[in-house]
Amino acid sequence: MLYTRISMFTGIIEDTAVLIERISEGSNVHYTFQNPVAQELIIDQSLAHDGICLTIVDVNKEKNQYKVTAIKETLERTNIWTWEEGYRANIERCMPANGRFDGHIVQGHVDAVGNIDEIHDLNGSHLLFVSHPPERGITVPKGSITINGVSLTVVDSFPDAFSVAIIPHTWNKTNLGQLKTSSKVNLEFDILGKYVQRMQQIQNELP
């Protein structure tokens, strides 16, 4: 019997996992991470890494390790190809059906790789300006955006860029605190905005 598995996240990061091994095999790349969450994982389970929904293909509970595989399309559409051993990825398990909805709807499907243009230290909090291909998604002030899997609120919005303010807790708990100017980040735009953008595109294509 055929079935479709749908995973949903909220952009509330649980922890960071350390990449300890990267192995290429054909057009795929296998990534082995280490984190105590491995004790609760099972094969075929979905786990978001920097906003990328990846499937668990192996688990070693004795070493607190698990493995995921990135296929060609994932390598081309996200920044995962830049990850080297020692990289710390933001991780989030799927939202349980009876869980609290603390972030926003996140599918784990990266829409674009953005560029960190500016980072401003506001004496504790940080303000980031991020640019992106305008055709890949839209933002609105006070709307939602996901950066490396982290649910954030847009401050200023432009056709090809936006800014977000990050509180100290999020800056320290996730890998956002490791970002530098010119860093590449995974972006997932709000699902409602993507539907609006697609409808506008279809309308413009009509005779």
C-alpha positions in Angstrom: 0.0 0.0 0.0 1.3 3.4 -0.9 1.2 6.2 1.6 2.4 9.8 2.0 4.2 10.9 5.2 4.0 14.6 6.0 6.2 16.1 8.6 5.6 19.5 10.2 7.8 21.6 12.4 7.4 24.9 14.3 10.9 26.5 14.1 11.5 26.1 17.8 15.0 24.6 18.0 15.6 21.8 20.6 19.4 21.7 20.4 22.4 21.6 18.1 24.0 18.4 16.9 27.6 18.1 16.0 28.6 16.7 12.5 31.3 14.1 13.1 31.5 12.4 9.7 30.6 13.2 6.1 30.9 10.6 3.4 30.0 11.0 -0.3 28.5 8.1 -2.1 27.6 8.7 -5.8 25.4 11.8 -5.9 24.4 11.5 -2.2 26.2 12.5 1.0 25.8 10.7 4.3 26.1 12.9 7.4 26.6 11.4 10.9 25.7 13.6 13.9 26.2 13.3 17.6 23.6 14.4 20.1 21.8 12.7 23.1 18.6 13.0 21.1 19.8 9.8 19.3 18.5 7.9 22.3 15.0 8.7 21.2 15.3 8.4 17.5 14.3 5.6 15.2 15.1 4.8 11.6 12.8 6.5 9.1 12.0 9.3 11.5 12.2 12.9 10.3 14.5 15.4 11.9 15.1 18.9 10.8 18.7 20.1 10.5 19.0 23.9 10.0 15.5 23.8 8.5 16.1 20.8 6.2 13.8 17.9 6.8 16.0 14.8 6.7 15.3 11.1 7.3 17.1 9.1 9.9 18.8 6.1 8.2 20.9 4.7 11.0 21.1 5.1 14.8 23.9 4.2 17.2 22.5 4.7 20.7 25.7 3.6 22.4 27.6 6.6 20.9 24.7 9.0 20.8 25.0 9.1 17.0 22.7 9.0 14.1 23.0 9.2 10.3 21.0 11.1 7.6 21.4 11.2 3.9 21.2 14.3 1.6 20.3 13.6 -2.0 21.3 15.6 -5.1 18.4 18.0 -5.0 18.9 18.8 -1.3 22.6 19.4 -1.9 21.8 21.8 -4.7 18.9 23.7 -3.0 20.4 24.2 0.5 23.7 25.1 2.2 24.2 21.5 3.5 27.0 20.9 1.0 29.1 23.5 2.9 28.9 21.6 6.2 32.2 20.2 7.4 33.0 18.0 10.4 32.6 19.9 13.6 29.6 21.9 12.2 26.8 22.4 14.7 23.3 22.1 13.1 20.1 23.3 14.7 17.8 20.3 15.2 14.1 20.0 15.7 11.9 16.9 15.8 8.5 16.8 14.2 5.7 18.5 16.1 3.5 15.9 18.0 -0.2 16.1 17.2 -0.9 17.1 20.8 2.0 19.6 21.1 2.0 23.3 21.6 2.3 25.4 18.5 4.9 27.9 19.7 6.5 29.0 16.4 4.8 28.9 13.0 4.1 26.3 10.3 7.5 25.0 9.0 7.6 22.2 6.5 11.3 21.6 6.5 11.5 22.4 2.8 14.2 25.1 2.1 13.1 27.7 -0.4 16.3 29.5 -0.9 19.9 30.0 0.4 20.1 33.5 1.8 23.2 35.7 2.4 23.9 37.5 5.7 24.6 41.1 4.5 24.8 42.8 7.9 25.0 41.9 11.6 24.4 44.5 14.2 25.1 44.0 17.9 22.4 45.9 19.8 24.0 45.5 23.2 22.6 42.0 23.8 20.2 41.4 21.0 21.2 41.2 17.3 19.8 42.6 14.1 20.4 40.7 10.9 19.9 41.8 7.3 19.5 38.9 4.9 19.3 39.0 1.1 17.7 36.4 -1.1 16.6 35.7 -4.7 13.3 37.7 -5.0 11.6 35.0 -7.0 12.0 32.4 -4.3 9.8 34.0 -1.7 8.3 37.1 -0.1 8.2 38.6 3.4 6.1 41.1 5.2 6.8 43.2 8.4 5.8 41.2 11.5 5.4 38.1 9.3 7.3 34.8 9.9 10.5 33.6 8.3 12.7 30.6 9.1 16.5 31.0 9.1 18.5 27.7 9.6 15.3 26.2 11.0 14.7 29.0 13.5 11.3 30.7 13.5 11.8 34.4 13.5 9.7 37.6 13.1 10.5 39.9 10.2 11.3 43.5 11.1 11.8 45.2 7.8 10.8 43.7 4.4 12.2 44.4 0.9 11.6 42.6 -2.4 15.0 40.8 -2.1 15.9 41.2 1.6 14.6 41.4 5.1 15.8 42.0 8.6 15.1 40.1 11.9 15.9 40.8 15.5 17.2 38.0 17.6 17.0 37.8 21.4 20.0 36.6 23.4 18.5 33.2 24.2 18.0 32.3 20.6 21.4 33.8 19.6 23.2 31.6 22.2 21.1 28.4 22.0 21.2 28.0 18.2 23.9 28.3 15.6 22.8 31.8 14.6 25.4 33.1 17.0 28.1 31.6 14.8 27.0 33.6 11.7 29.2 36.1 10.1 28.8 38.6 7.2 28.5 36.6 4.0 27.4 33.4 5.7 25.0 31.3 3.7 21.8 30.3 5.5 18.8 28.2 4.7 15.5 30.1 4.3 12.0 28.8 4.4 9.4 31.5 3.7 5.9 31.5 5.3 3.6 29.0 3.6 0.8 31.6 3.3 3.1 34.0 1.6 4.2 31.3 -0.9 0.6 30.6 -1.9 0.0 34.4 -2.4 3.1 34.7 -4.5 2.2 31.7 -6.7 -1.3 33.0 -7.3 0.2 36.3 -8.4 2.5 34.5 -10.8 -0.4 32.5 -12.3 -2.5 35.6 -12.7 0.4 37.4 -14.5 0.8 34.4 -16.8 -2.9 34.4 -17.9 -3.7 36.0 -21.3 
